[in-house]
Amino acid sequence: MAATYSTLDDLHQCLTREFGLVAEAPHGGSWRTYFLGNVEWHPSRSTRTLKILLDGAGRPWKIQLCVSSDNNNSVFLDAPFGHEVLKQAIDGEVRLLLRNSQR
């Protein structure tokens, strides 16, 4: 059976170790943001890849795909977060991010 990630810690380990994403520094908010390569917030060269939204108990609730989303069209993955779904989504976000950076 493929892995499913239900805790923030398990999901964080997968995103950083397996997929090589870089986490924004922890803060008190109800989300965690992950970047490709390094944390770059500048609008024209942002490396923001995805954002984990947490429920009231601090568990991962949704994942927003940041490159595919804009202010009018957010793209979300719903829990549970299976390995293959994450891999496909992250691979797609990385392709979009790299394509956008070459413009």
N, CA, C and O atoms as CSV, one atom per row, in Angstrom:
chain,resi,resn,atom,element,x,y,z
A,1,MET,N,N,0.842,-1.187,0.000
A,1,MET,CA,C,0.000,0.000,0.000
A,1,MET,C,C,0.885,1.248,0.000
A,1,MET,O,O,1.881,1.302,0.721
A,2,ALA,N,N,0.529,2.236,-0.796
A,2,ALA,CA,C,1.311,3.463,-0.898
A,2,ALA,C,C,1.158,4.292,0.374
A,2,ALA,O,O,0.141,4.222,1.064
A,3,ALA,N,N,2.180,5.068,0.662
A,3,ALA,CA,C,2.188,5.895,1.862
A,3,ALA,C,C,1.126,6.992,1.777
A,3,ALA,O,O,0.861,7.548,0.712
A,4,THR,N,N,0.529,7.284,2.930
A,4,THR,CA,C,-0.391,8.406,3.087
A,4,THR,C,C,0.125,9.231,4.252
A,4,THR,O,O,0.522,8.686,5.282
A,5,TYR,N,N,0.118,10.538,4.089
A,5,TYR,CA,C,0.672,11.443,5.097
A,5,TYR,C,C,-0.457,12.195,5.773
A,5,TYR,O,O,-1.176,12.958,5.127
A,6,SER,N,N,-0.618,11.982,7.084
A,6,SER,CA,C,-1.724,12.603,7.798
A,6,SER,C,C,-1.272,13.588,8.869
A,6,SER,O,O,-2.089,14.352,9.381
A,7,THR,N,N,0.008,13.585,9.216
A,7,THR,CA,C,0.508,14.554,10.190
A,7,THR,C,C,1.405,15.559,9.485
A,7,THR,O,O,1.990,15.265,8.442
A,8,LEU,N,N,1.505,16.736,10.060
A,8,LEU,CA,C,2.358,17.763,9.480
A,8,LEU,C,C,3.812,17.301,9.445
A,8,LEU,O,O,4.527,17.565,8.479
A,9,ASP,N,N,4.243,16.620,10.487
A,9,ASP,CA,C,5.628,16.151,10.541
A,9,ASP,C,C,5.924,15.147,9.420
A,9,ASP,O,O,6.944,15.257,8.740
A,10,ASP,N,N,5.034,14.173,9.230
A,10,ASP,CA,C,5.234,13.193,8.156
A,10,ASP,C,C,5.216,13.862,6.780
A,10,ASP,O,O,6.041,13.552,5.921
A,11,LEU,N,N,4.287,14.764,6.584
A,11,LEU,CA,C,4.180,15.462,5.310
A,11,LEU,C,C,5.419,16.335,5.075
A,11,LEU,O,O,5.949,16.378,3.964
A,12,HIS,N,N,5.870,17.018,6.108
A,12,HIS,CA,C,7.075,17.858,6.017
A,12,HIS,C,C,8.289,17.013,5.621
A,12,HIS,O,O,9.060,17.401,4.744
A,13,GLN,N,N,8.455,15.865,6.267
A,13,GLN,CA,C,9.596,14.999,5.950
A,13,GLN,C,C,9.552,14.557,4.490
A,13,GLN,O,O,10.580,14.555,3.813
A,14,CYS,N,N,8.386,14.188,4.005
A,14,CYS,CA,C,8.240,13.775,2.609
A,14,CYS,C,C,8.580,14.929,1.670
A,14,CYS,O,O,9.350,14.757,0.725
A,15,LEU,N,N,8.012,16.097,1.927
A,15,LEU,CA,C,8.209,17.238,1.027
A,15,LEU,C,C,9.660,17.698,0.988
A,15,LEU,O,O,10.164,18.064,-0.074
A,16,THR,N,N,10.332,17.685,2.125
A,16,THR,CA,C,11.707,18.182,2.158
A,16,THR,C,C,12.731,17.121,1.772
A,16,THR,O,O,13.675,17.418,1.041
A,17,ARG,N,N,12.563,15.911,2.243
A,17,ARG,CA,C,13.556,14.864,1.962
A,17,ARG,C,C,13.372,14.231,0.592
A,17,ARG,O,O,14.328,14.100,-0.172
A,18,GLU,N,N,12.159,13.843,0.285
A,18,GLU,CA,C,11.948,13.135,-0.975
A,18,GLU,C,C,11.800,14.070,-2.166
A,18,GLU,O,O,12.362,13.816,-3.232
A,19,PHE,N,N,11.047,15.148,-1.989
A,19,PHE,CA,C,10.784,16.038,-3.110
A,19,PHE,C,C,11.715,17.243,-3.152
A,19,PHE,O,O,11.673,18.021,-4.105
A,20,GLY,N,N,12.555,17.407,-2.132
A,20,GLY,CA,C,13.565,18.459,-2.140
A,20,GLY,C,C,13.046,19.871,-2.006
A,20,GLY,O,O,13.736,20.818,-2.385
A,21,LEU,N,N,11.831,20.039,-1.470
A,21,LEU,CA,C,11.306,21.383,-1.284
A,21,LEU,C,C,11.907,22.004,-0.029
A,21,LEU,O,O,12.365,21.297,0.868
A,22,VAL,N,N,11.899,23.322,0.021
A,22,VAL,CA,C,12.450,24.072,1.147
A,22,VAL,C,C,11.295,24.715,1.889
A,22,VAL,O,O,10.471,25.407,1.290
A,23,ALA,N,N,11.235,24.487,3.193
A,23,ALA,CA,C,10.147,25.032,4.013
A,23,ALA,C,C,10.463,26.459,4.438
A,23,ALA,O,O,11.598,26.794,4.779
A,24,GLU,N,N,9.432,27.282,4.406
A,24,GLU,CA,C,9.533,28.610,4.991
A,24,GLU,C,C,9.763,28.425,6.494
A,24,GLU,O,O,9.343,27.416,7.061
A,25,ALA,N,N,10.411,29.368,7.131
A,25,ALA,CA,C,10.652,29.276,8.570
A,25,ALA,C,C,9.319,29.106,9.308
A,25,ALA,O,O,8.339,29.764,8.959
A,26,PRO,N,N,9.268,28.225,10.333
A,26,PRO,CA,C,8.019,28.014,11.085
A,26,PRO,C,C,7.511,29.320,11.700
A,26,PRO,O,O,8.294,30.195,12.070
A,27,HIS,N,N,6.220,29.427,11.799
A,27,HIS,CA,C,5.575,30.600,12.383
A,27,HIS,C,C,4.287,30.137,13.056
A,27,HIS,O,O,3.958,28.953,12.999
A,28,GLY,N,N,3.570,31.026,13.676
A,28,GLY,CA,C,2.371,30.662,14.432
A,28,GLY,C,C,1.101,30.548,13.610
A,28,GLY,O,O,0.039,30.279,14.171
A,29,GLY,N,N,1.172,30.742,12.304
A,29,GLY,CA,C,-0.018,30.707,11.467
A,29,GLY,C,C,-0.545,29.302,11.234
A,29,GLY,O,O,0.048,28.315,11.671
A,30,SER,N,N,-1.665,29.233,10.540
A,30,SER,CA,C,-2.318,27.948,10.288
A,30,SER,C,C,-1.960,27.402,8.903
A,30,SER,O,O,-2.785,26.762,8.250
A,31,TRP,N,N,-0.753,27.652,8.470
A,31,TRP,CA,C,-0.281,27.143,7.190
A,31,TRP,C,C,1.241,27.026,7.217
A,31,TRP,O,O,1.911,27.603,8.072
A,32,ARG,N,N,1.758,26.274,6.273
A,32,ARG,CA,C,3.207,26.155,6.055
A,32,ARG,C,C,3.429,26.225,4.554
A,32,ARG,O,O,2.720,25.575,3.786
A,33,THR,N,N,4.407,27.007,4.137
A,33,THR,CA,C,4.665,27.215,2.719
A,33,THR,C,C,5.986,26.580,2.339
A,33,THR,O,O,6.957,26.644,3.094
A,34,TYR,N,N,6.022,25.958,1.152
A,34,TYR,CA,C,7.201,25.249,0.648
A,34,TYR,C,C,7.611,25.808,-0.706
A,34,TYR,O,O,6.772,26.175,-1.529
A,35,PHE,N,N,8.905,25.862,-0.914
A,35,PHE,CA,C,9.490,26.493,-2.089
A,35,PHE,C,C,10.410,25.512,-2.814
A,35,PHE,O,O,10.866,24.526,-2.235
A,36,LEU,N,N,10.670,25.795,-4.071
A,36,LEU,CA,C,11.611,25.006,-4.858
A,36,LEU,C,C,12.980,25.660,-4.769
A,36,LEU,O,O,13.142,26.817,-5.154
A,37,GLY,N,N,13.959,24.932,-4.266
A,37,GLY,CA,C,15.344,25.412,-4.241
A,37,GLY,C,C,15.670,26.348,-3.109
A,37,GLY,O,O,16.490,26.020,-2.252
A,38,ASN,N,N,15.048,27.506,-3.086
A,38,ASN,CA,C,15.279,28.464,-2.010
A,38,ASN,C,C,14.013,29.289,-1.819
A,38,ASN,O,O,13.132,29.295,-2.679
A,39,VAL,N,N,13.928,29.979,-0.697
A,39,VAL,CA,C,12.751,30.786,-0.399
A,39,VAL,C,C,12.899,32.120,-1.109
A,39,VAL,O,O,13.703,32.961,-0.706
A,40,GLU,N,N,12.124,32.310,-2.163
A,40,GLU,CA,C,12.142,33.548,-2.941
A,40,GLU,C,C,10.706,34.021,-3.101
A,40,GLU,O,O,9.893,33.367,-3.753
A,41,TRP,N,N,10.402,35.179,-2.490
A,41,TRP,CA,C,9.032,35.694,-2.499
A,41,TRP,C,C,8.780,36.719,-3.601
A,41,TRP,O,O,7.625,37.077,-3.832
A,42,HIS,N,N,9.801,37.201,-4.282
A,42,HIS,CA,C,9.625,38.256,-5.272
A,42,HIS,C,C,8.623,37.819,-6.341
A,42,HIS,O,O,8.759,36.725,-6.890
A,43,PRO,N,N,7.611,38.653,-6.652
A,43,PRO,CA,C,6.546,38.228,-7.576
A,43,PRO,C,C,7.042,37.712,-8.933
A,43,PRO,O,O,6.475,36.758,-9.465
A,44,SER,N,N,8.062,38.310,-9.488
A,44,SER,CA,C,8.498,37.891,-10.822
A,44,SER,C,C,9.395,36.664,-10.820
A,44,SER,O,O,9.658,36.086,-11.874
A,45,ARG,N,N,9.866,36.260,-9.647
A,45,ARG,CA,C,10.751,35.090,-9.593
A,45,ARG,C,C,10.471,34.198,-8.373
A,45,ARG,O,O,11.362,33.510,-7.875
A,46,SER,N,N,9.241,34.226,-7.915
A,46,SER,CA,C,8.861,33.432,-6.747
A,46,SER,C,C,9.116,31.942,-6.977
A,46,SER,O,O,8.882,31.421,-8.067
A,47,THR,N,N,9.595,31.273,-5.944
A,47,THR,CA,C,9.808,29.825,-5.987
A,47,THR,C,C,8.759,29.101,-5.146
A,47,THR,O,O,8.895,27.908,-4.876
A,48,ARG,N,N,7.716,29.816,-4.733
A,48,ARG,CA,C,6.661,29.220,-3.915
A,48,ARG,C,C,5.970,28.122,-4.709
A,48,ARG,O,O,5.505,28.352,-5.825
A,49,THR,N,N,5.905,26.933,-4.133
A,49,THR,CA,C,5.403,25.757,-4.823
A,49,THR,C,C,4.084,25.273,-4.246
A,49,THR,O,O,3.144,24.996,-4.991
A,50,LEU,N,N,4.006,25.168,-2.920
A,50,LEU,CA,C,2.742,24.756,-2.315
A,50,LEU,C,C,2.626,25.271,-0.903
A,50,LEU,O,O,3.607,25.648,-0.261
A,51,LYS,N,N,1.381,25.273,-0.440
A,51,LYS,CA,C,1.058,25.769,0.897
A,51,LYS,C,C,0.166,24.732,1.560
A,51,LYS,O,O,-0.879,24.366,1.023
A,52,ILE,N,N,0.583,24.260,2.734
A,52,ILE,CA,C,-0.220,23.324,3.518
A,52,ILE,C,C,-1.113,24.136,4.442
A,52,ILE,O,O,-0.625,24.953,5.222
A,53,LEU,N,N,-2.407,23.916,4.357
A,53,LEU,CA,C,-3.361,24.569,5.254
A,53,LEU,C,C,-3.690,23.589,6.372
A,53,LEU,O,O,-3.961,22.413,6.125
A,54,LEU,N,N,-3.663,24.087,7.604
A,54,LEU,CA,C,-3.878,23.246,8.781
A,54,LEU,C,C,-5.270,23.473,9.365
A,54,LEU,O,O,-5.814,24.576,9.303
A,55,ASP,N,N,-5.836,22.406,9.934
A,55,ASP,CA,C,-7.131,22.554,10.607
A,55,ASP,C,C,-6.907,23.106,12.015
A,55,ASP,O,O,-5.774,23.409,12.389
A,56,GLY,N,N,-7.968,23.237,12.786
A,56,GLY,CA,C,-7.883,23.803,14.131
A,56,GLY,C,C,-7.008,23.018,15.083
A,56,GLY,O,O,-6.518,23.569,16.069
A,57,ALA,N,N,-6.800,21.729,14.804
A,57,ALA,CA,C,-5.950,20.886,15.653
A,57,ALA,C,C,-4.511,20.827,15.143
A,57,ALA,O,O,-3.689,20.104,15.707
A,58,GLY,N,N,-4.190,21.582,14.075
A,58,GLY,CA,C,-2.835,21.605,13.546
A,58,GLY,C,C,-2.513,20.463,12.587
A,58,GLY,O,O,-1.347,20.213,12.281
A,59,ARG,N,N,-3.553,19.771,12.112
A,59,ARG,CA,C,-3.357,18.679,11.155
A,59,ARG,C,C,-3.489,19.208,9.730
A,59,ARG,O,O,-4.268,20.129,9.486
A,60,PRO,N,N,-2.740,18.640,8.787
A,60,PRO,CA,C,-2.887,19.051,7.387
A,60,PRO,C,C,-4.323,18.808,6.911
A,60,PRO,O,O,-4.869,17.718,7.082
A,61,TRP,N,N,-4.918,19.834,6.317
A,61,TRP,CA,C,-6.306,19.784,5.897
A,61,TRP,C,C,-6.426,19.850,4.375
A,61,TRP,O,O,-7.166,19.079,3.765
A,62,LYS,N,N,-5.692,20.776,3.778
A,62,LYS,CA,C,-5.660,20.949,2.323
A,62,LYS,C,C,-4.256,21.374,1.927
A,62,LYS,O,O,-3.487,21.880,2.744
A,63,ILE,N,N,-3.941,21.160,0.668
A,63,ILE,CA,C,-2.693,21.672,0.113
A,63,ILE,C,C,-3.058,22.537,-1.085
A,63,ILE,O,O,-3.733,22.086,-2.010
A,64,GLN,N,N,-2.600,23.786,-1.055
A,64,GLN,CA,C,-2.811,24.683,-2.176
A,64,GLN,C,C,-1.614,24.588,-3.110
A,64,GLN,O,O,-0.469,24.732,-2.680
A,65,LEU,N,N,-1.880,24.348,-4.372
A,65,LEU,CA,C,-0.824,24.325,-5.381
A,65,LEU,C,C,-0.607,25.757,-5.839
A,65,LEU,O,O,-1.443,26.320,-6.545
A,66,CYS,N,N,0.516,26.349,-5.439
A,66,CYS,CA,C,0.709,27.788,-5.592
A,66,CYS,C,C,0.992,28.228,-7.020
A,66,CYS,O,O,0.538,29.300,-7.420
A,67,VAL,N,N,1.719,27.448,-7.796
A,67,VAL,CA,C,2.049,27.863,-9.155
A,67,VAL,C,C,0.812,27.765,-10.041
A,67,VAL,O,O,0.614,28.599,-10.925
A,68,SER,N,N,-0.013,26.759,-9.812
A,68,SER,CA,C,-1.234,26.582,-10.607
A,68,SER,C,C,-2.330,27.561,-10.202
A,68,SER,O,O,-3.285,27.765,-10.952
A,69,SER,N,N,-2.205,28.158,-9.044
A,69,SER,CA,C,-3.248,29.035,-8.520
A,69,SER,C,C,-2.931,30.491,-8.815
A,69,SER,O,O,-1.775,30.880,-8.985
A,70,ASP,N,N,-3.981,31.270,-8.868
A,70,ASP,CA,C,-3.833,32.720,-8.833
A,70,ASP,C,C,-4.939,33.237,-7.921
A,70,ASP,O,O,-5.653,32.445,-7.306
A,71,ASN,N,N,-5.088,34.548,-7.826
A,71,ASN,CA,C,-6.071,35.101,-6.893
A,71,ASN,C,C,-7.502,34.664,-7.186
A,71,ASN,O,O,-8.338,34.661,-6.282
A,72,ASN,N,N,-7.798,34.300,-8.417
A,72,ASN,CA,C,-9.159,33.950,-8.787
A,72,ASN,C,C,-9.389,32.455,-8.960
A,72,ASN,O,O,-10.521,32.030,-9.190
A,73,ASN,N,N,-8.343,31.658,-8.855
A,73,ASN,CA,C,-8.481,30.240,-9.181
A,73,ASN,C,C,-7.513,29.409,-8.349
A,73,ASN,O,O,-6.445,29.039,-8.836
A,74,SER,N,N,-7.867,29.113,-7.117
A,74,SER,CA,C,-6.997,28.296,-6.278
A,74,SER,C,C,-7.197,26.821,-6.583
A,74,SER,O,O,-8.323,26.352,-6.747
A,75,VAL,N,N,-6.097,26.105,-6.655
A,75,VAL,CA,C,-6.109,24.669,-6.902
A,75,VAL,C,C,-5.690,23.983,-5.612
A,75,VAL,O,O,-4.623,24.268,-5.069
A,76,PHE,N,N,-6.545,23.063,-5.111
A,76,PHE,CA,C,-6.289,22.403,-3.837
A,76,PHE,C,C,-6.260,20.885,-3.986
A,76,PHE,O,O,-6.930,20.310,-4.844
A,77,LEU,N,N,-5.464,20.258,-3.129
A,77,LEU,CA,C,-5.528,18.818,-2.905
A,77,LEU,C,C,-6.192,18.635,-1.551
A,77,LEU,O,O,-5.886,19.364,-0.608
A,78,ASP,N,N,-7.091,17.677,-1.446
A,78,ASP,CA,C,-7.759,17.395,-0.181
A,78,ASP,C,C,-7.123,16.187,0.496
A,78,ASP,O,O,-6.638,15.271,-0.168
A,79,ALA,N,N,-7.131,16.199,1.833
A,79,ALA,CA,C,-6.655,15.052,2.604
A,79,ALA,C,C,-7.567,13.869,2.321
A,79,ALA,O,O,-8.738,14.080,2.006
A,80,PRO,N,N,-7.097,12.663,2.417
A,80,PRO,CA,C,-5.737,12.252,2.788
A,80,PRO,C,C,-4.769,12.464,1.625
A,80,PRO,O,O,-5.151,12.427,0.456
A,81,PHE,N,N,-3.506,12.686,1.985
A,81,PHE,CA,C,-2.477,13.003,1.010
A,81,PHE,C,C,-1.648,11.761,0.719
A,81,PHE,O,O,-0.747,11.411,1.481
A,82,GLY,N,N,-1.954,11.106,-0.376
A,82,GLY,CA,C,-1.234,9.911,-0.790
A,82,GLY,C,C,0.028,10.274,-1.546
A,82,GLY,O,O,0.107,11.324,-2.183
A,83,HIS,N,N,1.008,9.398,-1.469
A,83,HIS,CA,C,2.317,9.640,-2.071
A,83,HIS,C,C,2.235,9.902,-3.568
A,83,HIS,O,O,2.824,10.867,-4.056
A,84,GLU,N,N,1.521,9.066,-4.301
A,84,GLU,CA,C,1.473,9.222,-5.764
A,84,GLU,C,C,0.774,10.514,-6.183
A,84,GLU,O,O,1.202,11.173,-7.131
A,85,VAL,N,N,-0.296,10.876,-5.481
A,85,VAL,CA,C,-0.997,12.128,-5.792
A,85,VAL,C,C,-0.075,13.313,-5.527
A,85,VAL,O,O,-0.008,14.243,-6.331
A,86,LEU,N,N,0.635,13.282,-4.400
A,86,LEU,CA,C,1.592,14.348,-4.094
A,86,LEU,C,C,2.674,14.427,-5.156
A,86,LEU,O,O,3.003,15.513,-5.631
A,87,LYS,N,N,3.226,13.284,-5.530
A,87,LYS,CA,C,4.299,13.262,-6.527
A,87,LYS,C,C,3.839,13.878,-7.837
A,87,LYS,O,O,4.544,14.710,-8.408
A,88,GLN,N,N,2.675,13.486,-8.318
A,88,GLN,CA,C,2.156,14.040,-9.571
A,88,GLN,C,C,1.924,15.548,-9.458
A,88,GLN,O,O,2.277,16.304,-10.363
A,89,ALA,N,N,1.333,15.977,-8.352
A,89,ALA,CA,C,1.037,17.397,-8.170
A,89,ALA,C,C,2.317,18.222,-8.079
A,89,ALA,O,O,2.421,19.274,-8.710
A,90,ILE,N,N,3.288,17.756,-7.302
A,90,ILE,CA,C,4.535,18.499,-7.137
A,90,ILE,C,C,5.322,18.515,-8.440
A,90,ILE,O,O,5.873,19.551,-8.812
A,91,ASP,N,N,5.386,17.395,-9.135
A,91,ASP,CA,C,6.070,17.368,-10.436
A,91,ASP,C,C,5.440,18.390,-11.385
A,91,ASP,O,O,6.153,19.094,-12.101
A,92,GLY,N,N,4.113,18.473,-11.392
A,92,GLY,CA,C,3.425,19.442,-12.243
A,92,GLY,C,C,3.723,20.874,-11.844
A,92,GLY,O,O,3.932,21.727,-12.706
A,93,GLU,N,N,3.745,21.148,-10.547
A,93,GLU,CA,C,4.051,22.501,-10.072
A,93,GLU,C,C,5.485,22.889,-10.426
A,93,GLU,O,O,5.739,24.023,-10.832
A,94,VAL,N,N,6.415,21.959,-10.275
A,94,VAL,CA,C,7.817,22.234,-10.603
A,94,VAL,C,C,7.953,22.532,-12.101
A,94,VAL,O,O,8.659,23.464,-12.484
A,95,ARG,N,N,7.282,21.745,-12.948
A,95,ARG,CA,C,7.329,22.008,-14.395
A,95,ARG,C,C,6.803,23.405,-14.713
A,95,ARG,O,O,7.413,24.132,-15.497
A,96,LEU,N,N,5.674,23.785,-14.108
A,96,LEU,CA,C,5.116,25.120,-14.331
A,96,LEU,C,C,6.057,26.210,-13.831
A,96,LEU,O,O,6.259,27.223,-14.502
A,97,LEU,N,N,6.623,25.999,-12.666
A,97,LEU,CA,C,7.539,26.981,-12.086
A,97,LEU,C,C,8.755,27.179,-12.981
A,97,LEU,O,O,9.159,28.313,-13.239
A,98,LEU,N,N,9.341,26.082,-13.456
A,98,LEU,CA,C,10.513,26.181,-14.324
A,98,LEU,C,C,10.157,26.827,-15.659
A,98,LEU,O,O,10.926,27.632,-16.184
A,99,ARG,N,N,9.009,26.482,-16.202
A,99,ARG,CA,C,8.561,27.090,-17.473
A,99,ARG,C,C,8.354,28.591,-17.286
A,99,ARG,O,O,8.757,29.380,-18.141
A,100,ASN,N,N,7.729,28.994,-16.176
A,100,ASN,CA,C,7.493,30.402,-15.913
A,100,ASN,C,C,8.794,31.176,-15.709
A,100,ASN,O,O,8.884,32.350,-16.070
A,101,SER,N,N,9.797,30.522,-15.134
A,101,SER,CA,C,11.065,31.208,-14.873
A,101,SER,C,C,11.901,31.388,-16.134
A,101,SER,O,O,12.838,32.186,-16.140
A,102,GLN,N,N,11.580,30.665,-17.194
A,102,GLN,CA,C,12.335,30.770,-18.443
A,102,GLN,C,C,11.769,31.837,-19.367
A,102,GLN,O,O,12.334,32.093,-20.431
A,103,ARG,N,N,10.681,32.453,-18.986
A,103,ARG,CA,C,10.073,33.498,-19.824
A,103,ARG,C,C,10.817,34.788,-19.740
A,103,ARG,O,O,10.433,35.764,-20.385
